[in-house]
């Protein structure tokens, strides 16, 4: 019994180490692309600046310029918003609604927000509590940890259903638990449908 527990722990530690290495490699690759490709840097910087200024019409124009790739540009904005919280995601939901209509825009916002939440989850799992503690206040971290411990995956679903619960801290804190990524994503996707469609 002890041997199987030890083997499972070693497997978990190896998986976590691999995830951390992959996370760091992806971050480094992204930074290299950002600094090596001037056009990419200019475009991304422009989009981020518009988010930071809360410029809805500017973001609409910026996203629309990508044509068929506009949904991916919107996804990028949602990921930036999630990592650079507390920028409100409703801004990107508004852009999606203006560009794609209430239904398709809402659907894109929900899927994009789920992917962005998964990115936060994986960053937390890959980089650990020291990283999360820099992004989430100690009080929020403690409350969310207690809530997660009591309710597990249901905590994510409940948090997504309640608009006043901060979205991104839940993603980071869930990444520190033993929750499976698939369960986290499903709870996030389903839980935000009512609010996402209403905002859209």
C-alpha positions in Angstrom: 0.0 0.0 0.0 2.8 2.4 1.0 4.7 1.5 -2.2 1.7 2.3 -4.4 1.2 5.6 -2.6 4.8 6.4 -3.0 4.7 5.5 -6.7 1.6 7.7 -7.2 3.3 10.6 -5.4 6.4 10.3 -7.7 4.2 10.2 -10.7 2.4 13.4 -9.6 5.7 15.1 -8.9 7.0 14.2 -12.3 3.8 15.4 -14.0 4.0 18.7 -12.0 7.6 19.2 -13.0 6.8 18.5 -16.6 4.0 21.0 -16.5 6.2 23.6 -14.9 8.8 23.1 -17.6 6.2 23.3 -20.4 4.6 26.4 -18.9 8.0 28.2 -18.7 8.9 27.1 -22.3 5.6 28.5 -23.6 6.1 31.8 -21.7 9.6 32.1 -23.0 8.6 31.3 -26.6 5.8 33.9 -26.4 8.2 36.5 -25.1 10.7 35.7 -27.8 8.1 36.1 -30.5 6.9 39.3 -28.9 10.3 40.9 -29.0 11.6 39.4 -32.2 8.6 40.1 -34.5 8.0 43.9 -34.6 4.6 43.8 -36.4 3.3 41.3 -33.8 4.7 43.4 -31.0 3.0 46.6 -32.4 -0.4 44.8 -32.9 -0.4 43.1 -29.5 0.7 46.3 -27.7 -2.0 48.3 -29.4 -4.7 45.7 -28.3 -3.4 45.7 -24.7 -3.4 49.5 -24.6 -7.0 49.6 -25.8 -8.0 47.2 -23.0 -6.2 49.1 -20.4 -8.0 52.3 -21.4 -11.4 50.6 -21.6 -11.8 51.8 -25.2 -14.8 49.7 -26.4 -15.0 51.2 -29.9 -11.3 51.1 -30.4 -11.2 47.4 -29.4 -14.0 46.7 -31.8 -12.0 48.3 -34.7 -8.8 46.5 -33.5 -10.5 43.1 -33.4 -12.4 43.6 -36.7 -9.2 44.3 -38.7 -8.2 40.6 -38.3 -11.2 39.5 -40.5 -11.6 35.8 -40.3 -9.0 35.7 -37.5 -11.1 38.1 -35.3 -12.3 35.4 -33.0 -8.6 34.5 -32.2 -7.9 38.2 -31.6 -10.8 38.3 -29.2 -9.5 35.1 -27.5 -6.1 36.9 -27.1 -7.8 39.9 -25.5 -9.7 37.6 -23.1 -6.5 35.8 -22.0 -4.7 39.2 -21.5 -7.7 40.4 -19.5 -7.6 37.2 -17.3 -3.9 37.4 -16.6 -3.9 41.2 -16.1 -7.0 41.2 -13.8 -8.9 43.3 -12.6 -9.6 44.4 -16.2 -13.3 43.6 -16.6 -14.1 40.8 -19.1 -17.4 42.5 -19.9 -15.5 44.9 -22.1 -14.5 42.0 -24.4 -18.0 40.5 -24.2 -19.2 43.9 -25.5 -16.8 43.8 -28.4 -17.8 40.3 -29.3 -21.5 41.3 -29.2 -20.9 44.3 -31.4 -18.9 42.2 -34.0 -20.7 38.9 -34.0 -24.2 39.6 -32.6 -25.7 38.7 -29.2 -25.8 34.9 -29.6 -22.6 34.2 -31.5 -20.8 37.0 -29.6 -22.0 35.5 -26.3 -20.9 32.0 -27.3 -17.5 33.3 -28.3 -17.1 35.2 -25.0 -18.1 32.1 -23.0 -15.7 29.8 -24.8 -12.9 32.4 -24.8 -13.4 33.0 -21.0 -13.2 29.3 -20.4 -9.9 29.0 -22.3 -8.6 32.1 -20.5 -9.6 30.5 -17.2 -7.8 27.3 -18.2 -4.6 29.4 -18.9 -4.8 30.9 -15.4 -5.4 27.4 -14.0 -2.4 26.0 -15.8 -0.2 28.9 -14.8 -1.1 28.4 -11.2 -0.5 24.7 -11.4 2.8 25.1 -13.2 4.2 28.0 -11.3 2.7 27.3 -7.8 1.6 29.3 -4.9 4.4 31.9 -4.9 3.1 33.0 -8.3 -0.5 33.0 -7.3 0.1 34.9 -4.1 1.5 37.8 -6.2 -1.8 38.1 -8.2 -4.4 37.3 -5.5 -4.7 39.1 -2.2 -4.1 36.9 0.9 -7.7 37.4 2.1 -9.2 36.3 -1.2 -6.8 33.4 -1.4 -7.7 32.2 2.1 -11.5 32.5 1.5 -11.4 30.8 -1.9 -9.2 28.0 -0.5 -11.7 27.3 2.2 -14.6 27.4 -0.2 -12.7 25.0 -2.6 -11.8 22.6 0.2 -15.5 22.4 1.3 -17.1 22.1 -2.2 -14.5 20.9 -4.7 -15.5 21.2 -8.3 -18.9 22.4 -7.3 -17.2 25.5 -5.8 -16.1 26.5 -9.3 -19.6 26.0 -10.7 -21.2 28.0 -7.9 -18.6 30.8 -8.2 -19.2 31.1 -12.0 -23.0 31.3 -11.4 -22.6 34.2 -9.0 -21.5 37.4 -10.9 -20.1 39.2 -7.9 -17.5 36.4 -7.2 -14.2 37.4 -8.8 -13.6 35.3 -11.9 -9.8 35.1 -12.2 -8.8 34.4 -8.6 -11.0 31.3 -8.6 -9.1 30.1 -11.7 -5.7 30.6 -10.1 -6.8 29.0 -6.8 -8.3 26.0 -8.5 -5.0 25.4 -10.2 -3.4 25.0 -6.7 -5.8 22.2 -5.8 -6.0 18.6 -7.1 -8.9 19.4 -9.3 -8.7 18.0 -12.8 -8.4 20.5 -15.6 -11.3 18.9 -17.5 -13.6 19.2 -14.5 -12.5 22.8 -13.9 -13.2 23.7 -17.6 -16.7 22.1 -17.6 -17.7 23.8 -14.4 -16.4 27.1 -15.8 -18.1 26.7 -19.1 -21.5 25.7 -17.7 -21.4 28.1 -14.8 -20.9 31.2 -16.8 -23.5 30.6 -19.5 -26.3 32.5 -17.8 -24.2 35.6 -17.0 -22.3 35.5 -20.4 -25.5 35.4 -22.5 -27.2 38.0 -20.3 -24.2 40.4 -20.7 -24.0 39.7 -24.4 
